């Protein structure tokens, strides 16, 4: 494995995890208090359609990165 493939896998895994969290928070299934506040931070009350959409996009982008990695790895082995 080269560095590019490892980086793609890590970024894909992080995007899948964050996307899943943001979907759950946007759908108001998970509530987490703010961790690092610089100003007057208030927790969200209720779901957020914006974070739900951002979560879906991040989740799908992460899956795409992981899928591209797996497909390229399979194709590359057969050609060598």
PDB file with SEQRES, HELIX, SHEET and CRYST1 records, atoms N, CA, C and O in Angstrom:
SEQRES   1 A   80  UNK UNK UNK UNK UNK UNK UNK UNK UNK UNK UNK UNK UNK          
SEQRES   2 A   80  UNK UNK UNK UNK UNK UNK UNK UNK UNK UNK UNK UNK UNK          
SEQRES   3 A   80  UNK UNK UNK UNK UNK UNK UNK UNK UNK UNK UNK UNK UNK          
SEQRES   4 A   80  UNK UNK UNK UNK UNK UNK UNK UNK UNK UNK UNK UNK UNK          
SEQRES   5 A   80  UNK UNK UNK UNK UNK UNK UNK UNK UNK UNK UNK UNK UNK          
SEQRES   6 A   80  UNK UNK UNK UNK UNK UNK UNK UNK UNK UNK UNK UNK UNK          
SEQRES   7 A   80  UNK UNK                                                      
HELIX    1 AA1 UNK A    3  UNK A   26  1                                  24    
HELIX    2 AA2 UNK A   49  UNK A   79  1                                  31    
CRYST1    1.000    1.000    1.000  90.00  90.00  90.00 P 1           1          
ATOM      1  N   UNK A   1       0.844  -1.190   0.000  1.00  0.00           N  
ATOM      2  CA  UNK A   1       0.000   0.000   0.000  1.00  0.00           C  
ATOM      3  C   UNK A   1       0.881   1.241   0.000  1.00  0.00           C  
ATOM      4  O   UNK A   1       1.878   1.324   0.716  1.00  0.00           O  
ATOM      5  N   UNK A   2       0.486   2.187  -0.814  1.00  0.00           N  
ATOM      6  CA  UNK A   2       1.238   3.432  -0.799  1.00  0.00           C  
ATOM      7  C   UNK A   2       0.526   4.467   0.066  1.00  0.00           C  
ATOM      8  O   UNK A   2      -0.583   4.238   0.549  1.00  0.00           O  
ATOM      9  N   UNK A   3       1.167   5.580   0.246  1.00  0.00           N  
ATOM     10  CA  UNK A   3       0.661   6.626   1.138  1.00  0.00           C  
ATOM     11  C   UNK A   3      -0.667   7.192   0.638  1.00  0.00           C  
ATOM     12  O   UNK A   3      -1.542   7.509   1.444  1.00  0.00           O  
ATOM     13  N   UNK A   4      -0.828   7.323  -0.665  1.00  0.00           N  
ATOM     14  CA  UNK A   4      -2.063   7.860  -1.227  1.00  0.00           C  
ATOM     15  C   UNK A   4      -3.267   6.985  -0.916  1.00  0.00           C  
ATOM     16  O   UNK A   4      -4.338   7.491  -0.581  1.00  0.00           O  
ATOM     17  N   UNK A   5      -3.092   5.675  -1.026  1.00  0.00           N  
ATOM     18  CA  UNK A   5      -4.199   4.761  -0.730  1.00  0.00           C  
ATOM     19  C   UNK A   5      -4.560   4.801   0.753  1.00  0.00           C  
ATOM     20  O   UNK A   5      -5.739   4.779   1.108  1.00  0.00           O  
ATOM     21  N   UNK A   6      -3.562   4.859   1.607  1.00  0.00           N  
ATOM     22  CA  UNK A   6      -3.813   4.926   3.052  1.00  0.00           C  
ATOM     23  C   UNK A   6      -4.529   6.225   3.397  1.00  0.00           C  
ATOM     24  O   UNK A   6      -5.475   6.220   4.185  1.00  0.00           O  
ATOM     25  N   UNK A   7      -4.090   7.333   2.816  1.00  0.00           N  
ATOM     26  CA  UNK A   7      -4.726   8.630   3.077  1.00  0.00           C  
ATOM     27  C   UNK A   7      -6.170   8.620   2.593  1.00  0.00           C  
ATOM     28  O   UNK A   7      -7.056   9.126   3.282  1.00  0.00           O  
ATOM     29  N   UNK A   8      -6.419   8.046   1.410  1.00  0.00           N  
ATOM     30  CA  UNK A   8      -7.771   7.972   0.878  1.00  0.00           C  
ATOM     31  C   UNK A   8      -8.663   7.135   1.786  1.00  0.00           C  
ATOM     32  O   UNK A   8      -9.817   7.492   2.018  1.00  0.00           O  
ATOM     33  N   UNK A   9      -8.141   6.023   2.301  1.00  0.00           N  
ATOM     34  CA  UNK A   9      -8.910   5.179   3.218  1.00  0.00           C  
ATOM     35  C   UNK A   9      -9.237   5.921   4.510  1.00  0.00           C  
ATOM     36  O   UNK A   9     -10.369   5.862   4.990  1.00  0.00           O  
ATOM     37  N   UNK A  10      -8.252   6.618   5.075  1.00  0.00           N  
ATOM     38  CA  UNK A  10      -8.473   7.346   6.322  1.00  0.00           C  
ATOM     39  C   UNK A  10      -9.481   8.479   6.142  1.00  0.00           C  
ATOM     40  O   UNK A  10     -10.379   8.648   6.967  1.00  0.00           O  
ATOM     41  N   UNK A  11      -9.338   9.242   5.082  1.00  0.00           N  
ATOM     42  CA  UNK A  11     -10.273  10.344   4.832  1.00  0.00           C  
ATOM     43  C   UNK A  11     -11.678   9.791   4.595  1.00  0.00           C  
ATOM     44  O   UNK A  11     -12.659  10.355   5.080  1.00  0.00           O  
ATOM     45  N   UNK A  12     -11.773   8.701   3.859  1.00  0.00           N  
ATOM     46  CA  UNK A  12     -13.076   8.079   3.618  1.00  0.00           C  
ATOM     47  C   UNK A  12     -13.723   7.597   4.901  1.00  0.00           C  
ATOM     48  O   UNK A  12     -14.920   7.794   5.111  1.00  0.00           O  
ATOM     49  N   UNK A  13     -12.931   6.961   5.765  1.00  0.00           N  
ATOM     50  CA  UNK A  13     -13.471   6.455   7.031  1.00  0.00           C  
ATOM     51  C   UNK A  13     -13.921   7.601   7.940  1.00  0.00           C  
ATOM     52  O   UNK A  13     -14.961   7.506   8.593  1.00  0.00           O  
ATOM     53  N   UNK A  14     -13.143   8.675   7.980  1.00  0.00           N  
ATOM     54  CA  UNK A  14     -13.514   9.833   8.807  1.00  0.00           C  
ATOM     55  C   UNK A  14     -14.785  10.478   8.266  1.00  0.00           C  
ATOM     56  O   UNK A  14     -15.662  10.859   9.043  1.00  0.00           O  
ATOM     57  N   UNK A  15     -14.896  10.606   6.946  1.00  0.00           N  
ATOM     58  CA  UNK A  15     -16.103  11.196   6.361  1.00  0.00           C  
ATOM     59  C   UNK A  15     -17.330  10.333   6.620  1.00  0.00           C  
ATOM     60  O   UNK A  15     -18.411  10.865   6.872  1.00  0.00           O  
ATOM     61  N   UNK A  16     -17.186   9.026   6.565  1.00  0.00           N  
ATOM     62  CA  UNK A  16     -18.314   8.141   6.848  1.00  0.00           C  
ATOM     63  C   UNK A  16     -18.747   8.312   8.304  1.00  0.00           C  
ATOM     64  O   UNK A  16     -19.940   8.425   8.587  1.00  0.00           O  
ATOM     65  N   UNK A  17     -17.786   8.331   9.225  1.00  0.00           N  
ATOM     66  CA  UNK A  17     -18.117   8.461  10.648  1.00  0.00           C  
ATOM     67  C   UNK A  17     -18.749   9.820  10.956  1.00  0.00           C  
ATOM     68  O   UNK A  17     -19.773   9.887  11.635  1.00  0.00           O  
ATOM     69  N   UNK A  18     -18.147  10.895  10.463  1.00  0.00           N  
ATOM     70  CA  UNK A  18     -18.706  12.228  10.711  1.00  0.00           C  
ATOM     71  C   UNK A  18     -20.054  12.395  10.027  1.00  0.00           C  
ATOM     72  O   UNK A  18     -20.973  12.987  10.594  1.00  0.00           O  
ATOM     73  N   UNK A  19     -20.173  11.880   8.822  1.00  0.00           N  
ATOM     74  CA  UNK A  19     -21.440  11.968   8.108  1.00  0.00           C  
ATOM     75  C   UNK A  19     -22.557  11.268   8.860  1.00  0.00           C  
ATOM     76  O   UNK A  19     -23.670  11.785   8.958  1.00  0.00           O  
ATOM     77  N   UNK A  20     -22.258  10.089   9.391  1.00  0.00           N  
ATOM     78  CA  UNK A  20     -23.268   9.356  10.164  1.00  0.00           C  
ATOM     79  C   UNK A  20     -23.663  10.148  11.413  1.00  0.00           C  
ATOM     80  O   UNK A  20     -24.844  10.231  11.749  1.00  0.00           O  
ATOM     81  N   UNK A  21     -22.681  10.726  12.095  1.00  0.00           N  
ATOM     82  CA  UNK A  21     -22.975  11.526  13.289  1.00  0.00           C  
ATOM     83  C   UNK A  21     -23.829  12.740  12.935  1.00  0.00           C  
ATOM     84  O   UNK A  21     -24.798  13.042  13.631  1.00  0.00           O  
ATOM     85  N   UNK A  22     -23.470  13.440  11.851  1.00  0.00           N  
ATOM     86  CA  UNK A  22     -24.212  14.630  11.455  1.00  0.00           C  
ATOM     87  C   UNK A  22     -25.628  14.286  11.016  1.00  0.00           C  
ATOM     88  O   UNK A  22     -26.553  15.059  11.261  1.00  0.00           O  
ATOM     89  N   UNK A  23     -25.812  13.139  10.370  1.00  0.00           N  
ATOM     90  CA  UNK A  23     -27.163  12.708   9.988  1.00  0.00           C  
ATOM     91  C   UNK A  23     -27.998  12.474  11.247  1.00  0.00           C  
ATOM     92  O   UNK A  23     -29.142  12.921  11.332  1.00  0.00           O  
ATOM     93  N   UNK A  24     -27.421  11.775  12.219  1.00  0.00           N  
ATOM     94  CA  UNK A  24     -28.149  11.500  13.459  1.00  0.00           C  
ATOM     95  C   UNK A  24     -28.473  12.785  14.222  1.00  0.00           C  
ATOM     96  O   UNK A  24     -29.564  12.926  14.775  1.00  0.00           O  
ATOM     97  N   UNK A  25     -27.530  13.711  14.247  1.00  0.00           N  
ATOM     98  CA  UNK A  25     -27.781  14.984  14.921  1.00  0.00           C  
ATOM     99  C   UNK A  25     -28.802  15.817  14.148  1.00  0.00           C  
ATOM    100  O   UNK A  25     -29.675  16.436  14.756  1.00  0.00           O  
ATOM    101  N   UNK A  26     -28.707  15.842  12.842  1.00  0.00           N  
ATOM    102  CA  UNK A  26     -29.649  16.606  12.026  1.00  0.00           C  
ATOM    103  C   UNK A  26     -31.064  16.063  12.118  1.00  0.00           C  
ATOM    104  O   UNK A  26     -32.033  16.816  12.019  1.00  0.00           O  
ATOM    105  N   UNK A  27     -31.184  14.736  12.310  1.00  0.00           N  
ATOM    106  CA  UNK A  27     -32.501  14.108  12.453  1.00  0.00           C  
ATOM    107  C   UNK A  27     -32.985  14.168  13.895  1.00  0.00           C  
ATOM    108  O   UNK A  27     -34.059  13.653  14.207  1.00  0.00           O  
ATOM    109  N   UNK A  28     -32.221  14.778  14.764  1.00  0.00           N  
ATOM    110  CA  UNK A  28     -32.537  14.928  16.190  1.00  0.00           C  
ATOM    111  C   UNK A  28     -32.631  13.579  16.912  1.00  0.00           C  
ATOM    112  O   UNK A  28     -33.444  13.401  17.819  1.00  0.00           O  
ATOM    113  N   UNK A  29     -31.791  12.645  16.497  1.00  0.00           N  
ATOM    114  CA  UNK A  29     -31.722  11.350  17.175  1.00  0.00           C  
ATOM    115  C   UNK A  29     -30.591  11.317  18.199  1.00  0.00           C  
ATOM    116  O   UNK A  29     -30.605  10.499  19.120  1.00  0.00           O  
ATOM    117  N   UNK A  30     -29.608  12.213  18.036  1.00  0.00           N  
ATOM    118  CA  UNK A  30     -28.477  12.306  18.961  1.00  0.00           C  
ATOM    119  C   UNK A  30     -28.308  13.768  19.334  1.00  0.00           C  
ATOM    120  O   UNK A  30     -28.341  14.647  18.473  1.00  0.00           O  
ATOM    121  N   UNK A  31     -28.127  14.022  20.617  1.00  0.00           N  
ATOM    122  CA  UNK A  31     -27.870  15.388  21.094  1.00  0.00           C  
ATOM    123  C   UNK A  31     -26.563  15.399  21.863  1.00  0.00           C  
ATOM    124  O   UNK A  31     -26.390  14.654  22.827  1.00  0.00           O  
ATOM    125  N   UNK A  32     -25.646  16.252  21.427  1.00  0.00           N  
ATOM    126  CA  UNK A  32     -24.337  16.384  22.064  1.00  0.00           C  
ATOM    127  C   UNK A  32     -24.140  17.853  22.420  1.00  0.00           C  
ATOM    128  O   UNK A  32     -24.374  18.738  21.597  1.00  0.00           O  
ATOM    129  N   UNK A  33     -23.711  18.100  23.641  1.00  0.00           N  
ATOM    130  CA  UNK A  33     -23.433  19.476  24.050  1.00  0.00           C  
ATOM    131  C   UNK A  33     -22.192  19.979  23.315  1.00  0.00           C  
ATOM    132  O   UNK A  33     -21.317  19.183  22.976  1.00  0.00           O  
ATOM    133  N   UNK A  34     -22.102  21.300  23.061  1.00  0.00           N  
ATOM    134  CA  UNK A  34     -20.908  21.852  22.413  1.00  0.00           C  
ATOM    135  C   UNK A  34     -19.657  21.554  23.241  1.00  0.00           C  
ATOM    136  O   UNK A  34     -19.674  21.661  24.467  1.00  0.00           O  
ATOM    137  N   UNK A  35     -18.573  21.179  22.558  1.00  0.00           N  
ATOM    138  CA  UNK A  35     -17.346  20.798  23.244  1.00  0.00           C  
ATOM    139  C   UNK A  35     -16.419  22.004  23.402  1.00  0.00           C  
ATOM    140  O   UNK A  35     -16.007  22.326  24.517  1.00  0.00           O  
ATOM    141  N   UNK A  36     -16.093  22.660  22.314  1.00  0.00           N  
ATOM    142  CA  UNK A  36     -15.205  23.818  22.345  1.00  0.00           C  
ATOM    143  C   UNK A  36     -15.991  25.061  21.934  1.00  0.00           C  
ATOM    144  O   UNK A  36     -16.405  25.188  20.781  1.00  0.00           O  
ATOM    145  N   UNK A  37     -16.188  25.952  22.859  1.00  0.00           N  
ATOM    146  CA  UNK A  37     -16.926  27.176  22.562  1.00  0.00           C  
ATOM    147  C   UNK A  37     -16.002  28.372  22.672  1.00  0.00           C  
ATOM    148  O   UNK A  37     -15.291  28.530  23.664  1.00  0.00           O  
ATOM    149  N   UNK A  38     -16.017  29.208  21.657  1.00  0.00           N  
ATOM    150  CA  UNK A  38     -15.233  30.432  21.678  1.00  0.00           C  
ATOM    151  C   UNK A  38     -16.129  31.598  22.087  1.00  0.00           C  
ATOM    152  O   UNK A  38     -15.681  32.531  22.752  1.00  0.00           O  
ATOM    153  N   UNK A  39     -17.373  31.538  21.690  1.00  0.00           N  
ATOM    154  CA  UNK A  39     -18.334  32.595  21.997  1.00  0.00           C  
ATOM    155  C   UNK A  39     -19.447  31.998  22.856  1.00  0.00           C  
ATOM    156  O   UNK A  39     -19.228  31.020  23.571  1.00  0.00           O  
ATOM    157  N   UNK A  40     -20.609  32.572  22.785  1.00  0.00           N  
ATOM    158  CA  UNK A  40     -21.756  32.109  23.546  1.00  0.00           C  
ATOM    159  C   UNK A  40     -22.421  30.951  22.794  1.00  0.00           C  
ATOM    160  O   UNK A  40     -23.340  31.171  22.006  1.00  0.00           O  
ATOM    161  N   UNK A  41     -21.963  29.735  23.032  1.00  0.00           N  
ATOM    162  CA  UNK A  41     -22.469  28.556  22.322  1.00  0.00           C  
ATOM    163  C   UNK A  41     -23.703  28.002  23.010  1.00  0.00           C  
ATOM    164  O   UNK A  41     -23.743  27.836  24.230  1.00  0.00           O  
ATOM    165  N   UNK A  42     -24.689  27.725  22.206  1.00  0.00           N  
ATOM    166  CA  UNK A  42     -25.932  27.132  22.702  1.00  0.00           C  
ATOM    167  C   UNK A  42     -26.153  25.814  21.966  1.00  0.00           C  
ATOM    168  O   UNK A  42     -25.927  25.739  20.758  1.00  0.00           O  
ATOM    169  N   UNK A  43     -26.586  24.785  22.667  1.00  0.00           N  
ATOM    170  CA  UNK A  43     -26.899  23.534  21.963  1.00  0.00           C  
ATOM    171  C   UNK A  43     -28.116  23.715  21.070  1.00  0.00           C  
ATOM    172  O   UNK A  43     -29.011  24.502  21.378  1.00  0.00           O  
ATOM    173  N   UNK A  44     -28.145  22.981  19.958  1.00  0.00           N  
ATOM    174  CA  UNK A  44     -29.290  23.046  19.057  1.00  0.00           C  
ATOM    175  C   UNK A  44     -30.495  22.384  19.707  1.00  0.00           C  
ATOM    176  O   UNK A  44     -30.374  21.344  20.354  1.00  0.00           O  
ATOM    177  N   UNK A  45     -31.635  22.987  19.531  1.00  0.00           N  
ATOM    178  CA  UNK A  45     -32.878  22.405  20.021  1.00  0.00           C  
ATOM    179  C   UNK A  45     -33.633  21.912  18.794  1.00  0.00           C  
ATOM    180  O   UNK A  45     -33.998  22.703  17.925  1.00  0.00           O  
ATOM    181  N   UNK A  46     -33.864  20.622  18.725  1.00  0.00           N  
ATOM    182  CA  UNK A  46     -34.533  20.048  17.564  1.00  0.00           C  
ATOM    183  C   UNK A  46     -33.538  19.715  16.467  1.00  0.00           C  
ATOM    184  O   UNK A  46     -32.353  20.032  16.571  1.00  0.00           O  
ATOM    185  N   UNK A  47     -34.020  19.087  15.437  1.00  0.00           N  
ATOM    186  CA  UNK A  47     -33.165  18.696  14.321  1.00  0.00           C  
ATOM    187  C   UNK A  47     -32.811  19.878  13.438  1.00  0.00           C  
ATOM    188  O   UNK A  47     -33.356  20.973  13.576  1.00  0.00           O  
ATOM    189  N   UNK A  48     -31.890  19.628  12.538  1.00  0.00           N  
ATOM    190  CA  UNK A  48     -31.454  20.665  11.616  1.00  0.00           C  
ATOM    191  C   UNK A  48     -31.382  20.061  10.210  1.00  0.00           C  
ATOM    192  O   UNK A  48     -30.546  19.195   9.954  1.00  0.00           O  
ATOM    193  N   UNK A  49     -32.243  20.507   9.308  1.00  0.00           N  
ATOM    194  CA  UNK A  49     -32.220  19.972   7.944  1.00  0.00           C  
ATOM    195  C   UNK A  49     -30.887  20.212   7.237  1.00  0.00           C  
ATOM    196  O   UNK A  49     -30.459  19.408   6.409  1.00  0.00           O  
ATOM    197  N   UNK A  50     -30.236  21.327   7.573  1.00  0.00           N  
ATOM    198  CA  UNK A  50     -28.944  21.628   6.943  1.00  0.00           C  
ATOM    199  C   UNK A  50     -27.917  20.571   7.342  1.00  0.00           C  
ATOM    200  O   UNK A  50     -27.207  20.046   6.484  1.00  0.00           O  
ATOM    201  N   UNK A  51     -27.828  20.250   8.644  1.00  0.00           N  
ATOM    202  CA  UNK A  51     -26.854  19.260   9.091  1.00  0.00           C  
ATOM    203  C   UNK A  51     -27.221  17.854   8.635  1.00  0.00           C  
ATOM    204  O   UNK A  51     -26.344  17.014   8.432  1.00  0.00           O  
ATOM    205  N   UNK A  52     -28.504  17.600   8.475  1.00  0.00           N  
ATOM    206  CA  UNK A  52     -28.933  16.324   7.921  1.00  0.00           C  
ATOM    207  C   UNK A  52     -28.422  16.178   6.490  1.00  0.00           C  
ATOM    208  O   UNK A  52     -27.893  15.129   6.122  1.00  0.00           O  
ATOM    209  N   UNK A  53     -28.579  17.230   5.683  1.00  0.00           N  
ATOM    210  CA  UNK A  53     -28.110  17.199   4.291  1.00  0.00           C  
ATOM    211  C   UNK A  53     -26.587  17.125   4.218  1.00  0.00           C  
ATOM    212  O   UNK A  53     -26.039  16.365   3.420  1.00  0.00           O  
ATOM    213  N   UNK A  54     -25.897  17.916   5.055  1.00  0.00           N  
ATOM    214  CA  UNK A  54     -24.434  17.885   5.074  1.00  0.00           C  
ATOM    215  C   UNK A  54     -23.947  16.489   5.469  1.00  0.00           C  
ATOM    216  O   UNK A  54     -22.973  15.987   4.907  1.00  0.00           O  
ATOM    217  N   UNK A  55     -24.615  15.873   6.422  1.00  0.00           N  
ATOM    218  CA  UNK A  55     -24.243  14.535   6.855  1.00  0.00           C  
ATOM    219  C   UNK A  55     -24.408  13.502   5.762  1.00  0.00           C  
ATOM    220  O   UNK A  55     -23.557  12.628   5.597  1.00  0.00           O  
ATOM    221  N   UNK A  56     -25.493  13.594   5.017  1.00  0.00           N  
ATOM    222  CA  UNK A  56     -25.724  12.648   3.915  1.00  0.00           C  
ATOM    223  C   UNK A  56     -24.639  12.804   2.849  1.00  0.00           C  
ATOM    224  O   UNK A  56     -24.110  11.812   2.347  1.00  0.00           O  
ATOM    225  N   UNK A  57     -24.311  14.044   2.509  1.00  0.00           N  
ATOM    226  CA  UNK A  57     -23.275  14.291   1.501  1.00  0.00           C  
ATOM    227  C   UNK A  57     -21.918  13.779   1.980  1.00  0.00           C  
ATOM    228  O   UNK A  57     -21.201  13.131   1.218  1.00  0.00           O  
ATOM    229  N   UNK A  58     -21.558  14.061   3.231  1.00  0.00           N  
ATOM    230  CA  UNK A  58     -20.279  13.607   3.770  1.00  0.00           C  
ATOM    231  C   UNK A  58     -20.224  12.083   3.822  1.00  0.00           C  
ATOM    232  O   UNK A  58     -19.202  11.488   3.481  1.00  0.00           O  
ATOM    233  N   UNK A  59     -21.315  11.448   4.246  1.00  0.00           N  
ATOM    234  CA  UNK A  59     -21.374   9.988   4.328  1.00  0.00           C  
ATOM    235  C   UNK A  59     -21.181   9.364   2.946  1.00  0.00           C  
ATOM    236  O   UNK A  59     -20.395   8.429   2.788  1.00  0.00           O  
ATOM    237  N   UNK A  60     -21.892   9.876   1.956  1.00  0.00           N  
ATOM    238  CA  UNK A  60     -21.777   9.339   0.602  1.00  0.00           C  
ATOM    239  C   UNK A  60     -20.399   9.592  -0.003  1.00  0.00           C  
ATOM    240  O   UNK A  60     -19.870   8.741  -0.718  1.00  0.00           O  
ATOM    241  N   UNK A  61     -19.818  10.756   0.278  1.00  0.00           N  
ATOM    242  CA  UNK A  61     -18.474  11.045  -0.220  1.00  0.00           C  
ATOM    243  C   UNK A  61     -17.455  10.084   0.401  1.00  0.00           C  
ATOM    244  O   UNK A  61     -16.552   9.604  -0.285  1.00  0.00           O  
ATOM    245  N   UNK A  62     -17.603   9.808   1.687  1.00  0.00           N  
ATOM    246  CA  UNK A  62     -16.712   8.854   2.342  1.00  0.00           C  
ATOM    247  C   UNK A  62     -16.859   7.459   1.774  1.00  0.00           C  
ATOM    248  O   UNK A  62     -15.864   6.771   1.544  1.00  0.00           O  
ATOM    249  N   UNK A  63     -18.095   7.037   1.545  1.00  0.00           N  
ATOM    250  CA  UNK A  63     -18.320   5.723   0.932  1.00  0.00           C  
ATOM    251  C   UNK A  63     -17.709   5.666  -0.465  1.00  0.00           C  
ATOM    252  O   UNK A  63     -17.132   4.649  -0.852  1.00  0.00           O  
ATOM    253  N   UNK A  64     -17.835   6.751  -1.217  1.00  0.00           N  
ATOM    254  CA  UNK A  64     -17.253   6.785  -2.561  1.00  0.00           C  
ATOM    255  C   UNK A  64     -15.735   6.639  -2.496  1.00  0.00           C  
ATOM    256  O   UNK A  64     -15.148   5.903  -3.290  1.00  0.00           O  
ATOM    257  N   UNK A  65     -15.103   7.329  -1.564  1.00  0.00           N  
ATOM    258  CA  UNK A  65     -13.645   7.204  -1.427  1.00  0.00           C  
ATOM    259  C   UNK A  65     -13.249   5.781  -1.059  1.00  0.00           C  
ATOM    260  O   UNK A  65     -12.279   5.247  -1.597  1.00  0.00           O  
ATOM    261  N   UNK A  66     -13.981   5.172  -0.160  1.00  0.00           N  
ATOM    262  CA  UNK A  66     -13.661   3.801   0.236  1.00  0.00           C  
ATOM    263  C   UNK A  66     -13.932   2.815  -0.897  1.00  0.00           C  
ATOM    264  O   UNK A  66     -13.180   1.856  -1.075  1.00  0.00           O  
ATOM    265  N   UNK A  67     -14.983   3.039  -1.654  1.00  0.00           N  
ATOM    266  CA  UNK A  67     -15.323   2.144  -2.758  1.00  0.00           C  
ATOM    267  C   UNK A  67     -14.318   2.261  -3.891  1.00  0.00           C  
ATOM    268  O   UNK A  67     -13.914   1.250  -4.467  1.00  0.00           O  
ATOM    269  N   UNK A  68     -13.908   3.483  -4.219  1.00  0.00           N  
ATOM    270  CA  UNK A  68     -12.902   3.679  -5.266  1.00  0.00           C  
ATOM    271  C   UNK A  68     -11.622   2.977  -4.870  1.00  0.00           C  
ATOM    272  O   UNK A  68     -10.974   2.345  -5.705  1.00  0.00           O  
ATOM    273  N   UNK A  69     -11.254   3.078  -3.615  1.00  0.00           N  
ATOM    274  CA  UNK A  69     -10.028   2.416  -3.142  1.00  0.00           C  
ATOM    275  C   UNK A  69     -10.132   0.910  -3.328  1.00  0.00           C  
ATOM    276  O   UNK A  69      -9.195   0.283  -3.821  1.00  0.00           O  
ATOM    277  N   UNK A  70     -11.253   0.325  -2.944  1.00  0.00           N  
ATOM    278  CA  UNK A  70     -11.409  -1.122  -3.027  1.00  0.00           C  
ATOM    279  C   UNK A  70     -11.424  -1.586  -4.478  1.00  0.00           C  
ATOM    280  O   UNK A  70     -10.828  -2.614  -4.800  1.00  0.00           O  
ATOM    281  N   UNK A  71     -12.096  -0.845  -5.360  1.00  0.00           N  
ATOM    282  CA  UNK A  71     -12.160  -1.238  -6.770  1.00  0.00           C  
ATOM    283  C   UNK A  71     -10.802  -1.144  -7.435  1.00  0.00           C  
ATOM    284  O   UNK A  71     -10.411  -2.040  -8.183  1.00  0.00           O  
ATOM    285  N   UNK A  72     -10.080  -0.068  -7.171  1.00  0.00           N  
ATOM    286  CA  UNK A  72      -8.751   0.084  -7.768  1.00  0.00           C  
ATOM    287  C   UNK A  72      -7.809  -1.006  -7.269  1.00  0.00           C  
ATOM    288  O   UNK A  72      -6.982  -1.513  -8.027  1.00  0.00           O  
ATOM    289  N   UNK A  73      -7.935  -1.363  -5.993  1.00  0.00           N  
ATOM    290  CA  UNK A  73      -7.070  -2.408  -5.453  1.00  0.00           C  
ATOM    291  C   UNK A  73      -7.331  -3.749  -6.114  1.00  0.00           C  
ATOM    292  O   UNK A  73      -6.384  -4.485  -6.392  1.00  0.00           O  
ATOM    293  N   UNK A  74      -8.565  -4.084  -6.370  1.00  0.00           N  
ATOM    294  CA  UNK A  74      -8.909  -5.355  -7.009  1.00  0.00           C  
ATOM    295  C   UNK A  74      -8.459  -5.363  -8.470  1.00  0.00           C  
ATOM    296  O   UNK A  74      -7.925  -6.361  -8.954  1.00  0.00           O  
ATOM    297  N   UNK A  75      -8.675  -4.256  -9.163  1.00  0.00           N  
ATOM    298  CA  UNK A  75      -8.274  -4.198 -10.562  1.00  0.00           C  
ATOM    299  C   UNK A  75      -6.757  -4.231 -10.703  1.00  0.00           C  
ATOM    300  O   UNK A  75      -6.218  -4.854 -11.618  1.00  0.00           O  
ATOM    301  N   UNK A  76      -6.087  -3.560  -9.794  1.00  0.00           N  
ATOM    302  CA  UNK A  76      -4.628  -3.491  -9.857  1.00  0.00           C  
ATOM    303  C   UNK A  76      -3.977  -4.842  -9.649  1.00  0.00           C  
ATOM    304  O   UNK A  76      -2.956  -5.131 -10.272  1.00  0.00           O  
ATOM    305  N   UNK A  77      -4.532  -5.668  -8.802  1.00  0.00           N  
ATOM    306  CA  UNK A  77      -3.936  -6.970  -8.524  1.00  0.00           C  
ATOM    307  C   UNK A  77      -4.038  -7.902  -9.719  1.00  0.00           C  
ATOM    308  O   UNK A  77      -3.121  -8.677  -9.989  1.00  0.00           O  
ATOM    309  N   UNK A  78      -5.140  -7.828 -10.425  1.00  0.00           N  
ATOM    310  CA  UNK A  78      -5.344  -8.716 -11.556  1.00  0.00           C  
ATOM    311  C   UNK A  78      -4.466  -8.359 -12.749  1.00  0.00           C  
ATOM    312  O   UNK A  78      -4.179  -9.219 -13.583  1.00  0.00           O  
ATOM    313  N   UNK A  79      -4.034  -7.098 -12.842  1.00  0.00           N  
ATOM    314  CA  UNK A  79      -3.249  -6.653 -13.979  1.00  0.00           C  
ATOM    315  C   UNK A  79      -1.772  -6.894 -13.788  1.00  0.00           C  
ATOM    316  O   UNK A  79      -1.025  -6.883 -14.767  1.00  0.00           O  
ATOM    317  N   UNK A  80      -1.325  -7.108 -12.581  1.00  0.00           N  
ATOM    318  CA  UNK A  80       0.110  -7.268 -12.336  1.00  0.00           C  
ATOM    319  C   UNK A  80       0.605  -8.640 -12.683  1.00  0.00           C  
ATOM    320  O   UNK A  80       1.793  -8.925 -12.530  1.00  0.00           O  
TER     321      UNK A  80                                                      
END                                                                             
